[in-house]
Amino acid sequence: MNRRERGHDAYERHWRDRLSVIGVVALGVGVVIRLIANGLGSWPYAVVGGALMSVWVVFLVRRRRRQDARDTGAEPEDVPAMERRILRGGAPPEDPDRRREMAALVDSRQRRLRRGRKWAFPLLGLIFFGTSVLWFAAGSLTAGSLTLALAVAFMGWLTWFNVRFDRRLTQMRHRLRT
């Protein structure tokens, strides 16, 4: 359906949101990583493994979109555009049905974001920092220092991303209420 048929307040769909594009990108990334890890002589294994990974990624993305569409009442193709609008801090839609869909998506995302926060961050910290401690205990100062630096960087990025996404969701919720 083109933009005029979908109405003034329609979500802008991008080519990169198509499942076929996601599948091709996942295939390319999978093949390149396997070729780097196993050498150029293993290209049949790389192609088969990359294809299986690509199918799995497309399945997961499609399932997630369907769940979000079911939770919000929107079309599965509209979910990425709604999420993009939330992340960019765009204006809420004028159409009451679209506002309701976006509010439901905000609630769903915020519930998912906060649901594992109490146990996920401590568990990830234990895994990453525990690995560093084990390297230090084994006597490898280089590996322990490297894993400690990676743990600090990854946990810092994860915390920043979580707080940022939660703040954007809260801002959109306030804009939808006004």
C-alpha positions, 0 to 999 in steps of 0.5 A: 500500500502506498503512502497516500492510501495509508493516510497522512499519519502513516508510519514510514516503512524503510527498505531495511525493515524488510525480512529479506534484507535482514536475512541477506545481511545476516547471511553475509555477516555469518559467511564473512565471520566463518570465513575469517575464523576458519579460513577461505578453504571452508567456504561450503561450511561457511555458506551453509552455516551462514544460511542456517543462521540467517534463517534463524535470525529472520525467524526471531525477528518475524516472531518478535514483530508478530508478538509486538503487533499482537500486543499493540494491535498494529501491523507487524510491518509498522512495528519497526517504524513505530520503534524508530519514531520512539527512539528518535524522539519524534512527535506522537501520531495524531490519529487516535488509533495510532496513538493507542498502538504506540502507547501499547508498544511503549508499555510493552517495551518498557515492561520487557526492558524492566522485567529482567533488570533486577537479575540480568545486570548482576548476573552479567556482571558476575559472568564478565567480572568473574571471568576476569577474576579467574584469569587473574587467579590463573596467573595471566595478568594480560588476559585478566586485564583485557577481560576486565577492560572489556567487562567494564566497557560492555557493562558501561555501554549496556547500562547507558543503553538501557537507561537511554532507551528507558528515558526515551520510552518514558518521554514518549509516554508523556508526549502521548498523554498530552 
